[in-house]
């Protein structure tokens, strides 16, 4: 059983300690929160990779790698991700627990993270040009690779069209033009700003003495803080006046149909939110779902089909890969199956299998090291404080009537089709 302690240790800086005896390793996660902003998304995506390339004390990847090896093979990861309308800059270190080695290394791990994040390698007023240029190319390749993944590209385009003018439509990696415009100097100036004014959350998961870990972090991990920029909650309701329909042509063999819906549900209303999640699971959450069985299996209309919900933005997306000539029939059947769920036409087997899938997924996601860190941080992002067992209890007690109530506010917003027809 985990013991979870949360506290503020500095201005705009939170510390969460998740004590568990399940693992022989500790995981330290540092998350820097930013609101999605077109003017800085590319810089935020580039920044963790540049910082993880070297710092004052370990100016090269080799020296940094050697230091990690010295710390009993500690593993470092740096990345950015998108959560609702927020962009997260994350650093994680996985290291062997002090109990299983001959020396205490936790303080050294924290010191290394502090060196990477607060004492970067700066040359002539900017980050090292070589590192910046390498990571710019890597980031541009990542942006270009989305075009080659037609499923991901269609999903991205539907969101851009559906949420035009909203922060949710901003791609977290930025655009090629925005990446090209970044210089070592402009990236360093951006870094100096966000390191002072961003919300920072430090999460430690493993088996340790909580007081000792807190004192170690306070003494080693120091950042000068300024006025912290507020992290504003997303607008999650919208009245759809007219459904947008967009077709785009590309040289493809398989059409991609993506349908976007406004779910208009507040995730802080746990009973309604998890009823929505369960309803979407019944609709398109896996092999037990209506869309899989009625559209893919019975009618053989698609190669894949699924539905999911963005928790923070309250948007439901339905994606499928189809033959171009099957577009109208597939779209009609999707809406018929959605209406069936909204009308409560749900079998006992569909409900039971969906609940089992959701509960098993929730439990298994928290079984590995890092699972609870992710779960607890998602609660922090949503400013909620549910436990895994509380959520499971909500899911177990959901009725068909609850699903009907939760899904009645779903409104079709955008239909996007990637086709090979000019």
C-alpha positions in Angstrom: 0.0 0.0 0.0 1.4 3.4 -1.0 1.7 6.3 1.4 1.4 9.7 -0.4 2.6 13.0 1.0 2.1 16.3 -0.8 3.4 19.8 0.1 4.7 23.0 -1.3 8.4 23.4 -0.7 9.0 26.7 -2.5 7.0 29.4 -4.4 5.1 27.6 -7.2 7.0 24.3 -6.5 5.2 21.2 -5.2 6.7 18.0 -3.8 4.9 14.7 -3.8 6.4 11.6 -2.1 4.9 8.2 -3.0 6.4 5.7 -0.6 6.0 2.1 -1.6 8.0 -1.1 -0.9 7.0 -2.7 -4.2 10.2 -1.8 -6.1 14.0 -1.8 -5.8 14.3 1.4 -7.7 13.2 5.0 -7.2 11.8 7.3 -9.8 12.2 11.0 -9.6 10.0 13.1 -11.9 10.3 16.9 -12.4 7.4 18.5 -14.4 7.4 22.1 -15.5 3.9 23.3 -16.5 3.3 25.8 -19.3 0.0 26.9 -21.0 0.1 25.9 -24.7 1.3 28.9 -26.6 2.0 29.1 -30.3 4.9 31.4 -29.7 6.7 29.1 -27.4 5.5 25.5 -28.1 8.5 24.7 -30.3 11.0 26.1 -27.8 9.4 24.1 -25.0 9.8 20.9 -27.1 13.4 21.7 -27.9 14.4 22.8 -24.4 14.5 19.5 -22.4 16.6 17.8 -25.2 19.1 20.6 -25.2 19.4 20.6 -21.4 19.8 16.9 -21.3 22.7 17.1 -23.8 25.1 18.6 -21.3 25.5 21.2 -18.5 28.3 23.2 -16.8 29.6 20.3 -14.8 29.0 17.6 -17.4 29.4 19.5 -20.7 29.1 16.5 -23.1 26.8 13.6 -23.5 29.7 11.2 -22.8 30.5 12.9 -19.5 26.9 12.9 -18.5 26.5 9.3 -19.5 29.6 8.4 -17.5 28.2 10.2 -14.4 24.9 8.2 -14.7 27.0 5.0 -15.0 28.8 6.0 -11.8 25.4 6.3 -10.1 24.8 2.6 -10.6 23.4 2.9 -14.1 20.8 5.6 -13.4 18.6 6.3 -16.4 17.7 9.9 -17.5 14.8 10.8 -19.8 13.7 14.3 -20.9 10.6 15.1 -22.9 7.6 17.3 -23.5 4.0 16.3 -23.6 0.5 17.8 -24.1 -2.2 17.5 -21.5 -5.3 19.3 -22.4 -4.2 22.9 -23.1 -1.0 22.5 -21.1 2.5 21.7 -22.2 4.7 19.8 -19.8 8.5 19.8 -19.8 9.6 16.7 -18.0 12.8 15.2 -16.6 12.9 11.7 -15.1 15.6 9.7 -13.4 15.3 6.0 -12.6 17.9 4.9 -10.0 18.6 2.0 -7.7 17.3 2.4 -4.2 20.0 3.2 -1.6 18.9 0.1 0.4 20.3 -2.2 -2.3 23.7 -0.7 -2.8 26.7 0.1 -0.7 26.3 3.9 -0.6 23.7 6.6 -0.5 23.3 8.1 -4.0 19.9 9.9 -3.8 21.5 13.2 -3.0 23.9 12.8 -5.9 20.9 12.1 -8.2 19.1 15.2 -7.1 22.3 17.2 -7.5 22.7 15.9 -11.0 19.1 17.0 -11.9 19.8 20.4 -10.3 22.9 20.7 -12.5 21.0 19.8 -15.6 18.0 22.0 -15.0 19.5 25.1 -13.3 23.2 25.1 -14.4 23.0 24.6 -18.2 25.9 24.8 -20.6 25.9 28.4 -21.9 28.4 29.8 -24.4 28.4 33.5 -25.5 25.0 34.2 -24.2 23.3 31.1 -25.6 23.1 27.3 -25.4 25.8 25.4 -27.2 25.1 25.9 -30.9 26.0 22.3 -31.8 23.5 20.9 -29.4 20.7 23.2 -30.4 21.2 22.5 -34.1 21.2 18.7 -33.6 18.0 18.8 -31.5 16.4 21.2 -34.0 16.9 18.6 -36.7 15.6 15.8 -34.5 12.5 17.9 -33.7 11.8 18.8 -37.3 12.1 15.1 -38.2 9.5 14.4 -35.5 7.1 16.9 -37.0 7.6 15.6 -40.5 7.1 12.0 -39.3 3.5 12.8 -38.4 2.7 13.3 -42.1 3.9 9.8 -42.8 1.7 8.3 -40.1 -1.6 9.0 -41.7 -3.7 7.9 -38.7 -1.9 10.4 -36.5 -2.0 13.0 -39.2 -5.8 12.7 -39.6 -6.3 12.9 -35.9 -4.1 16.0 -35.6 -5.9 17.7 -38.5 -9.4 17.0 -37.1 -8.3 18.6 -33.8 -6.8 21.6 -35.6 -10.0 22.2 -37.5 -12.4 21.5 -34.6 -10.5 23.6 -32.1 -9.4 26.5 -34.4 -8.7 29.5 -32.2 -8.4 27.4 -29.0 -5.1 26.5 -27.4 -6.0 22.8 -27.7 -5.3 23.1 -31.5 -1.7 24.1 -31.0 0.8 21.3 -31.9 3.1 20.8 -29.0 6.2 20.3 -31.2 5.5 23.5 -33.1 6.0 23.9 -36.9 9.0 23.6 -39.1 9.1 27.4 -39.5 8.9 28.0 -35.8 11.7 25.5 -35.1 13.9 27.0 -37.8 13.6 30.4 -36.2 15.0 29.3 -32.9 18.6 30.4 -32.1 20.8 29.3 -29.2 20.4 32.8 -27.8 16.6 33.0 -28.1 16.2 29.5 -26.6 18.4 30.5 -23.6 16.4 33.7 -23.0 13.2 31.6 -23.1 14.7 29.1 -20.6 15.6 31.9 -18.2 12.1 33.1 -18.2 10.2 29.8 -17.8 12.5 28.4 -15.1 11.5 31.4 -12.9 7.8 31.7 -13.6 6.5 28.2 -14.3 4.7 25.9 -11.9 7.1 23.0 -11.1 6.1 19.6 -9.6 8.6 17.2 -8.2 7.4 13.6 -7.6 9.5 10.8 -6.0 8.2 7.2 -6.0 9.9 4.4 -4.2 11.0 3.1 -0.9 12.7 5.8 1.2 12.6 7.9 4.4 10.2 10.7 3.5 11.8 13.3 5.8 15.3 12.5 4.6 14.2 12.8 0.9 12.4 16.1 1.5 15.4 17.6 3.2 17.7 16.3 0.5 15.6 17.9 -2.3 15.3 21.2 -0.4 19.0 21.4 0.1 20.1 20.3 -3.4 17.4 21.4 -5.8 17.2 25.2 -5.8 15.6 27.5 -8.4 15.2 31.2 -8.2 11.5 31.9 -8.4 9.7 35.0 -9.8 6.0 35.7 -10.4 4.5 32.3 -11.2 2.3 32.3 -14.4 -1.1 30.9 -13.7 -2.1 27.6 -15.2 -5.7 28.2 -16.3 -8.2 25.4 -16.7 -9.5 24.6 -20.2 -12.9 25.6 -21.5 -14.6 22.3 -21.6 -18.1 23.2 -22.8 -19.2 24.5 -26.2 -22.5 24.8 -28.0 -22.0 23.6 -31.6 -23.9 25.8 -34.0 -22.9 23.9 -37.2 -21.0 20.7 -37.9 -17.8 21.4 -39.8 -17.0 18.9 -42.6 -13.6 18.9 -44.2 -12.2 16.5 -46.8 -8.5 16.6 -47.7 -6.8 14.6 -50.6 -3.5 12.8 -50.3 -1.8 10.0 -52.1 -3.0 7.2 -49.8 -4.5 3.7 -50.2 -6.8 3.8 -47.1 -9.1 6.6 -46.1 -9.0 8.0 -42.6 -12.3 9.2 -41.1 -12.1 11.2 -37.8 -15.2 12.6 -36.1 -14.9 15.1 -33.3 -17.5 15.6 -30.6 -17.9 18.1 -27.7 -18.6 15.9 -24.7 -19.4 19.0 -22.4 -18.6 17.1 -19.2 -16.8 18.4 -16.2 -14.3 15.8 -15.0 -14.6 17.2 -11.5 -18.1 15.7 -11.5 -16.6 12.2 -11.0 -19.9 10.3 -11.2 -20.8 11.9 -14.5 -17.3 11.9 -15.9 -16.7 8.2 -15.3 -20.1 7.4 -16.6 -19.1 9.3 -19.8 -15.8 7.3 -20.0 -17.7 4.1 -19.5 -20.2 5.0 -22.2 -17.4 5.9 -24.6 -15.9 2.5 -23.8 -19.1 0.7 -24.6 -19.2 2.7 -27.9 -15.6 2.2 -29.1 -13.3 1.1 -26.3 -12.1 -2.2 -27.7 -13.1 -5.6 -29.0 -16.1 -5.7 -26.8 -17.5 -2.4 -28.1 -20.4 -1.6 -30.4 -18.2 0.1 -33.1 -15.8 -2.8 -33.2 -18.5 -5.4 -33.5 -21.1 -3.7 -35.5 -19.0 -1.6 -37.9 -15.7 -3.6 -38.2 -16.8 -7.2 -37.6 -20.4 -7.5 -38.9 -20.1 -5.0 -41.8 -16.4 -5.3 -42.5 -16.3 -1.5 -43.2 -13.0 -0.6 -41.5 -9.6 -1.8 -40.7 -9.6 -0.2 -37.3 -12.1 1.9 -35.3 -12.1 3.3 -31.8 -13.4 6.1 -29.6 -11.7 8.0 -26.8 -12.1 11.1 -24.6 -9.7 13.9 -23.7 -10.3 14.3 -20.0 -9.2 17.9 -19.7 -10.8 19.3 -22.8 -13.9 17.0 -22.7 -13.7 16.1 -26.4 -14.6 12.7 -27.8 -12.9 11.5 -31.0 -13.9 8.5 -33.2 -11.2 7.4 -35.6 -11.4 4.7 -38.3 -9.5 3.5 -41.4 -11.7 2.7 -44.3 -12.0 2.2 -48.0 -12.9 5.5 -49.5 -16.1 4.2 -51.1 -17.4 3.1 -47.6 -17.2 6.6 -46.1 -21.0 7.4 -46.1 -22.1 4.1 -44.7 -19.4 4.0 -42.0 -20.3 7.5 -40.9 -24.0 6.6 -40.7 -23.3 3.5 -38.7 -21.1 5.4 -36.3 -23.9 7.8 -35.6 -26.4 5.0 -35.2 -24.3 3.3 -32.7 -23.6 6.5 -30.8 -27.4 7.1 -30.7 -27.9 3.6 -29.4 -25.6 4.2 -26.4 -27.2 7.6 -25.8 -30.6 5.9 -25.8 -29.5 3.3 -23.3 -29.4 0.4 -25.7 -26.6 -1.3 -23.8 -26.5 -5.0 -23.1 -25.4 -6.3 -19.7 -22.4 -8.0 -21.4 -21.3 -4.8 -23.0 -21.5 -2.9 -19.7 -19.7 -5.7 -17.7 -16.9 -6.1 -20.3 -16.4 -2.3 -20.5 -16.1 -1.9 -16.8 -13.7 -4.9 -16.5 -11.5 -3.3 -19.3 -11.5 0.1 -17.6 -10.7 -1.3 -14.1 -8.0 -3.7 -15.3 -6.4 -0.9 -17.3 -6.4 1.4 -14.3 -5.0 -1.2 -12.0 -2.3 -2.4 -14.4 -1.2 1.2 -15.2 -0.4 1.7 -11.5 1.4 -1.7 -11.1 4.7 -0.6 -12.5 7.2 1.9 -11.1 6.0 5.3 -12.4 2.4 4.3 -12.7 1.4 5.9 -9.4 3.5 9.0 -10.2 1.6 9.4 -13.4 -1.8 8.9 -11.7 -1.1 11.3 -8.8 0.2 13.9 -11.2 -2.9 13.6 -13.4 -4.9 14.3 -10.3 -2.7 17.3 -9.6 -3.2 18.7 -13.1 -7.0 18.3 -12.7 -7.0 19.8 -9.2 -8.8 16.7 -8.0 -7.7 14.2 -5.3 -9.3 10.8 -6.1 -7.6 7.6 -5.2 -7.4 4.6 -7.6 -9.9 2.7 -5.5 -12.4 5.6 -5.4 -12.4 5.7 -9.2 -12.8 2.0 -9.4 -15.8 2.3 -7.1 -17.3 4.9 -9.3 -16.9 2.7 -12.4 -18.2 -0.4 -10.7 -21.4 1.4 -9.7 -22.2 3.1 -13.0 -25.6 2.1 -14.4 -27.0 2.4 -18.0 -29.1 5.3 -16.7 -25.9 7.1 -15.6 -24.4 6.6 -19.1 -27.5 8.0 -20.8 -27.4 11.1 -18.5 -23.7 11.6 -19.1 -23.8 11.2 -22.9 -26.9 13.3 -23.6 -24.8 16.5 -23.9 -22.5 15.1 -26.6 -22.6 17.2 -29.7 -21.1 16.4 -33.1 -18.6 19.2 -34.0 -16.3 18.2 -36.9 -16.1 15.4 -39.5 -12.6 15.1 -41.2 -11.9 12.7 -44.0 -8.5 12.1 -45.5 -9.1 10.7 -48.9 -7.3 9.8 -52.2 -10.0 11.4 -54.3 -9.2 14.8 -55.7 
